[in-house]
Amino acid sequence: MTEPMSKQRRPPPDPVAVLRGHRASVTDLCFHPSQPLLYTGSADGELRIWDTLQNRTIASAGVHSAAHGVASVACSSSIGADKVISQGRDGMVKCWDIGDGGISRTPSVRIKTNAYHFCKLSLVKKPHCSSTQADERKLYDGDERESTGGETLDDSEEKVQGYLSEQSRTDEENTEVGGSKYIAIAGEEPSEVEIWDLNTAERCTRLPQSCSAGLSAFSTKERGMCMAVQAFSPLESQGFINVVAGYEDGSMLWWDVRNPGVPITSVKFHSEPVLSLCIDGSCNGGISGAADEKIMLYTLDNSMGTCVIKKERNLERPGISSTSIRPDGKIFATAGWDHRVRVYNYRKGTALAILKYHHATCNAVSYSKDCKLMASASDDTVVALWKLYTPQT
């Protein structure tokens, strides 16, 4: 099913703001979990904080060497609203304190992973509160109303609420690997995934984990390098981390750290390296983008341990660098090698918009927690802010 280019009834909208200031390719970005702030990282090692109300830089710092640059930036209320993580291609992950609009002079946590690659790290995504789980499953599993057309979004549908706030689930056992302050990252051995504790700056486990004899019963080496990771903690895992990892050969493995020797399941939806993974807010499904011409929407069944294709989108040109599902689970966006940002209805998989502002490869796309803003980053050194299909309040 190729994208219906001719079905677009209106020209694509322009960004509501363009943020200029980076002097090199903008490699990644993420919104602050509660404030109107955006973090961006660039290939020359710079981290910037932007005020998205006034559309200006409020702080910047060189957090990794210019020779290696920033590979990814990440933040979450689970690690503290005043913290942001940077990952460099220098084998380092650093956690920075943000106060009074500035970036701390030295990192509060410094992790030497010795991992030199292009795989962006992942914080642990938590699911919705269980009180709303049944309603949200309807939103994701296709029990939907008819909409007026493939280009519109029905905002009269039931509001999705119950996302974890900064205060919720803080009593989770720190002895569980499913605690909040962990990152998943492609390892020093590039075909492995590593889980690191941000509190202690120590590695907790590897996936696959070697047995006492020094040999794992399961090997990922034939799959090539791990190219994308997404850590999450589904309700069924009792707080323990799960990881979906994408590999160079186009395969994806679903891991549970309680059984680090063997994955829950293995699938191969792509013919080229998997470059981006995003799990939705229910932790029951997600999307993947790769170096091929496909965007895959899939469901994760925790009881059966299966990953099954829900929808498949075919592109005219290959290469998806980044994917992001909006927090309300209604739409998702992709950042493409062809300079385009594409927006889709997450439940139906239908195309909503193709955004043609950037003039070079798009590296990242992300949504604000209130679902009102989307940001895209590109090799053209600029960040674009968009307001598309914003929820009605």
Salt bridges, closest charged atoms under 4 A:
GLU3 OE1 - ARG342 NE 2.96
ASP28 OD1 - LYS120 NZ 3.36
GLU46 OE1 - HIS22 ND1 3.10
GLU46 OE2 - ARG23 NH2 3.69
GLU46 OE1 - ARG48 NE 2.99
ASP90 OD2 - HIS64 ND1 3.09
ASP97 OD1 - LYS83 NZ 2.61
GLU136 OE1 - HIS128 ND1 2.19
GLU144 OE1 - ARG347 NH1 3.64
ASP155 OD1 - LYS330 NZ 3.36
GLU157 OE2 - ARG347 NH2 3.47
GLU172 OE2 - LYS126 NZ 3.38
GLU172 OE1 - ARG169 NH2 3.04
GLU192 OE1 - ARG206 NE 3.09
GLU194 OE2 - ARG203 NH1 3.07
GLU236 OE2 - ARG137 NH2 3.20
ASP256 OD2 - ARG258 NH2 2.73
ASP292 OD2 - HIS270 ND1 3.14
GLU312 OE2 - LYS294 NZ 3.86
ASP328 OD2 - ARG326 NH2 2.81
ASP338 OD2 - ARG317 NE 3.32
ASP338 OD2 - ARG342 NH2 2.89
ASP380 OD2 - HIS358 ND1 3.04
